[in-house]
Amino acid sequence: MKNKFKYLVGASLKKKIKTKWFAVVNVLLVVLIIGLINIDTIIESFGGDFNEPTNIVVKDETGEMFDLFVSNFKQAQTYLRDPENINIKISDSDKELLIEEIDNEKEIVIYITPDDNNYIKAEIISDSYVDNILYQTITTSINTSKYTIAMAKSNIDVDELQHINTPVEIARNILDETKSSQEETMNFFMGIVFPIFILPFFMLIIFLVQMIGGEINEEKTTRSMEVIISNVSPKVHFISKIVASNLFVFIQSAILLVSAAIGIAVRKATTGSIIDLGMDIDVKNLFEMLMSSDIASKLAYIIPITIVIMLLSFLAYSLLAGVLASMTTSIEDFQQLQTPVMLICMAGYYLAMLAPSFEGSLFIKIVSYIPFISAFISPPLLLLGQIGFVDVGISLGLLVVVIYIMIKYGMKIYKVGILNYSTSKLWTKMLKAVKD
């Protein structure tokens, strides 16, 4: 029996792996992942201006706006992709000459003149569109500078004006001595980042459910199921499908991880950086903050818990997909049955994204217990401190119970369903199989 089981697992894996489509799709995925990680380098190699500096030339007719504009621009540039790649300079040339000197999309001229009614007026001149965030930063800086000039011309004392323009110093005071403002920031950050890492798990579950259902339905529609079941028991066939499909998913995951590692290595070799992907985020500081916070110690046990609950969820979804597929007689029927499964996955994923906003909610705590979606919600909530080990234990316990029930009663349904080719009284047959 063991040899037959190994044969079925091996045959199922070979059927999935030894195909032209598997090779073609994975080659394309590898190229795509490496390409996305190195997209800026690729753009530059084709003559792109991804990292070409932006030059902002200011023509200040007021004689008092430029220094204020530069100062305010530096304060407002937080959300710019690459603020160090922006050059600001003043010019005494005529407006017409400055316009003539604009020879690419990275040249911007700001023409500022006095205005009797509104203190100043400005004109932003460019050859093409200006990045929306950069445009908003420029306009914000101009308006802030105008506000400062208006306050000065209103005969307000210079020292008082300086006090007005000085940013407010906000102290964060958390009464709970076990918590810190630094960890509060990291909790917010990790609450956003964690669901991003759950996305591959979400995609793999959908892939797994569709793959198991498609293979079982193919065997039923081609009548090869009868030949297989005549040589092995339904139990062995069922388990072989679960094992083979999960192994294939893990192989596919390994290929994607290797692709990402190659992409990062290529980026490191070509640019010397693995983190500058176009976002103005000080990753080094974030990493140092992470290591100095309590989150680093939390990850030491959250990661293993996450892996365990994800593996159990893979098993649960595999069992559910196999049972549902055995009850159908065509791919179309299975697609209708799997729709609720997909909706459950989506609900879990989106709830994981919204987890930080549910702090203190009894609803999200109860939802984290629900099998099939607990893998999406429990790890983020545990990381954020909204649930504890007892709650995670309840989630794991309920998931194990559901797996046990599906193995015990789902096997009976599978045994009857795989050789059933009629939709007549299908549910009656399934219920009868469970009771027997």
N, C-alpha and C positions, 0 to 999 in steps of 0.2 A: 504493500500500500504506500510505503514511503517513496518507493521508486516512481510509482504512478503520480504521486503528489509533486515530486521534483520535476517530473517530465511535464506536467501541466503548467507549473510555474515557469519552467524554462521555455516551453512552447509559447506561452502567452507573452513573455518578455521578448522573445525573438520576433514574434509577430509584430510587436510595437516598434522594436529598435531596428531590425534588419529590413527597413523599408527606405525607399528613395526619399519619401516625404520627410521622414525623421531626420535624415542627413541634411536635406536641403533646408528645412525649417531651422534646424539648430545652427547651421552655418550662417544663415541670415540673421539669427538672433545674436550670435557671437559678434558678427560684423556690426550689427545695430547697436549693441551695448557698448562695444569699444568706441564706436563712432560718437555716440551720445556723450560719453565721458570726455572725449577729446574734441567736442564740437567746435570750440573756439579755435583750436589749432588747425582744424580742417578748413574753417572759414578763412583763416589767414593764408593758408597754402593756396587757396584759389583767388587770392587778391582781396580778401575781405578786410574790413577795417575794425574788427572786433575790439582790438586793443589800441587802435590809433587814438592819440590824445584829442580831446575836444578843446578848441581854443575859443574863449569868450573875450571879445574885444569891447571895452566900454568907452564910449564917447560921452564924457560928462560935461555938459554945457553949464551945469550949476556950480561946478568947482567944489562941491562939498559932499557929493554922493558916493564917489568911488570907494573911499576907505570904509564907509559904513556898509556899502554893498558887499565888499569882500568879507568883512567881519560877519555879517549876517548870513552870507552864503555858506561860510564854514560851519556856522551853527545849524544851518538847515539841511546840510548835505548828508544826513544820517542814512537816508534810504536810497542814495545813489549807488549804482552798481560798482563804480570804481572812481571814487572822488579824487584819488591821487593822480588820476589820468586827465584831470581838467585844469587847464591853464587859464588864469584870468589876468588880463593886462589892460592898462589904460592907453588911450591913443589921442593924439592931438590932430590927427588927420581929419579932413572933411568927411562928412557922411557919404557923399557920392564916391569918394576914393575908397573908403572902407567897403562899400558895397561892391565895387569893382574887384577888390582883392579877395572876395569870397570865392574860393575855387573848389570847395568840396563840402560835403554834408556835415563835417565836423567843425565848420567855422560859423560862429554866431556873433552878431554885432548887436550891442545894446546901446541905443541912442537915447540919452536922458537930457531933457530940457526943462527950464523953469516953467511954472504955470501959475498965473495970477490967482486962479480960483482954487486950485487943488495942490499948490506948492510945487509939484513936479508932474511931468508926464513922461512916459517912456515908450519906446518902440523896440520890439525884438525882431531882428532881421536875420533870415537864414536862407540857404539855397533850397532846402527841402524841409520835411517835417522834423521837429525837435522831439526827442524822447519825452514822453508825458511827465515822468517823474522829474527829469531835469527842468522841464518847462515850469512845473509847479514850484520847484526850488528857486528858480530865478525870480518868478513873480512874487513869491513869499519874501524873498530877500529885498526886492525893490520896495514892496509895501511896508516892510518893517523899517527900512531906511527912511522912507518918507515919513513914517510915524515919528521917528527920532528927530528929524529935521523940524517937523511941525511943533513938537514939544519944545525944541530949542527956540524957535521963533515966537513962541508964546510967552517969552520972558520968564521961563522957569529957570531956577538956579541950576548951574552946571552940575553941582554935586547932587542936587535932588534929581536931575535928569539921569545921572549915572545910576542912582539908586533905583529909579523906575525901570531902567533897561537891564538891570542885573537880574539874571535868572533866580527864581525862588529856590532856596535850599530846603529840600524836603527830607526830613528825617523819618525813617521807617521804624516804628516801635511796636514790636510783637510781644505781648505780655507772657505768652507761653515760652518759658526758658528753654524748652527742648527744640524750639523752632527758630529759624533765622531768616532774615530778608534775602540773603544769598540763596538759601534753599528754596525760598518762595519763588524766586526768579527761575531757578532750575526746574522746579516742579511745573511751572507754566511752560517752559521750553520743552521738557521731556513729555508733557502731556500732549503737545502738538506733534513731536517727532515720533513717539511710540506708534501711533496708528499708521505712520508711513511704513514702518518696518512690518506691520501686520498685513499690509497690502499684498505681498507675495503669498502669504498664507491663504488669504482670501481667494486669490487667483488659482492657487494650486487645488483648493477644495473644489472649486467649480470644474476645473480640469479633471479632477479625480472622479467626481460624480458622473460627468458626461462620458468619460472613458469606460467606466465599469458598465454603465447602462448600455452604451453603444455596442460593446463586445458581447454582452449576454444576449442582446436583441439580435445581433448578427448571427449568433449560433442558433438562435431559435428560428429565425426566418429562413436560414439555409438548411434547417433540419439536421444539422450536424450535432445538435444537442442530444438527440436520441442515441447517436453512436457513442458519444462521450459517456453519457449516463449508463449505458449498457456495460461499460468497462470500469467505471469508478462510481462511488456513491455520491449523491448530491452534496453531502457534507464536505467531502474532499474537493469536489469541483468548486463549491462556494468559497472555501478557504483559499484555494489556489488562486482564484480570481482576486480576492482581497490582497493576498501577499504580493502577487505579480504587479497589480496596479499600484500599490504603495511603493514597491521597489522602483517601478518606473518613474514615479513622481520624485522620489529621492534622487535618482540618477539625473533627471531633468534639472532638479534644483542644484545639484553639484555642477552641472555644465554651466548654469547661469552664474553661479558663484565664481567659478574659474574664469568665465568671460569677464566678469566685473574686475577680478584681480588683475587680469591681463590688461584691461583698459586702464586701470589705475597705474600699473607699472609703465605702460606706454606714456601716460601723461607725465609721470614722474621723470621719465627719461627725456621727454621732449621739452617740458616746461619747467621742470624742477619743483613743481607744486602739485599736490593732490587735493587741495581744498579750494583753490580759487576758481570757482565755477560760475562766477558772475554775480554772486550775492555779497553785499557789504556786511559780512558777518565775521567777526573776529573769532575764528574757530579755535585758535590757540588759547585765547582767554576763556572761551566757553569750556574747553577741555580742562583747563586748570581749575576753573570754578567747579566743574563736575567732580574732579578727583578730590578737591578739598571739601566737598559737601557730603552730606550723609547719603546722597543718592548713589554714590560709588559703592558703598557697602551694601545698599539695597539691591543693586544690580547683581551682586554676587550670589544672592539666592533667588532673585526674581527671574533671571535668565534660565536656570535649571527648571524652575516651576513652569515657566512659559513653554519650554521644550516638552516637558512631560504632558502638559494639558493639550498642547498642539498635536502631539503624537496620538493621544487618546481620541482627540477630535477627528483626526484622519481616519482612525479605525471606526469610529461611530458613523461618520459620513459614508465610509465604504460599505459598512453593513447595511445602512439604510438604502444606499443606491442599489446594492445587489438585490435586496428584497423587493424594492419597487420595480426594478427591471424584470424580475421573474414574473411579476403579475401582469406585464404588458405583452402584447403580441407584435408590436412594431415600434420603430424609433419615434414615430409621431406620438404614440401613446405615452412613451416614457418621457418625452419632452414636456408633455402636459403635466405628468406626475411630478417632475423635478422642479416645476415652477415654484411651488411653495418652499422647497429646499433652498432655491436661489434667493428667495425673498428673506428667508431666515438669515442667510449669510449676509445679505446687504444690511439688514437691520442691525446685526451684531457689529458690522464694520462701522456704520455711521454712528452708532451709540458709543463706540470706542473713541471716535473723533470728538464727540461731544462730552466725553467723560469729565473733563475739568470743570465744566459748567454745572455739573450735577452734584457738587460737593454737599454732603449732608442729606442727600435725597434718599429716602427709603426705597423709592422706585428702582433706581439704578443698582442699589445693593441687591434687591430681590432678583432683578434681571441677570445679575452676574452669576446667579445660581443655576440658571436655565441651561441644560445641556445643549450642545450644538452651537451656542453663541457665547458660552462662558469663556472660551479660549480667546475671543476678541476683547472681552470686557474686563475679565478678572485681572490680567497682568497690569494694564494701565491703572486700574483703580488701586491695586496693591502698591504700585510705584508712587502714586499720588497720596497714599496713606488714607484713602477713603474706605478701604476694607482691610481686614487683618488676616492672619493665617487661618483662623477658624473659618472665616468666610470662604477662603480659597479651598480649605479642606472640604467644606460642604459642596462646593462646585465640583471638585474632583470626585467626591463620593457619589453625587447624583449622576455624573457622567459615567462612572463605572457601573452603576446600577442599570442605566439605560443600555449600555453595551451588553451587559449580562442578559437583559430582557430580550434584546434583539438577537443575540446568539441563540438563546433558548427557544423563543417562539418564532423568530424570523427564519430559523432553519427549517421549521415545519412548513412555513409559507413557501419558502424557496423550493422545498422538495416537491410540493404540489404544483407550484407556479411554472417551473421551468419546462414541464412537459404539457402544460395547458396552452392550447392554441385557440381557445374560444373565449370571447368576452362575455358570454352568456353566464349569468349567475356567478360572476367572478368573485365578488365580495363574499357571497355565501360560501363558496368553496374555501376561501382564505380563512374565514372565521371558523369553519368546521375543522380546518387543518390545525388551527391554534388550539382548539378544544381537545383534539385527539391526543 
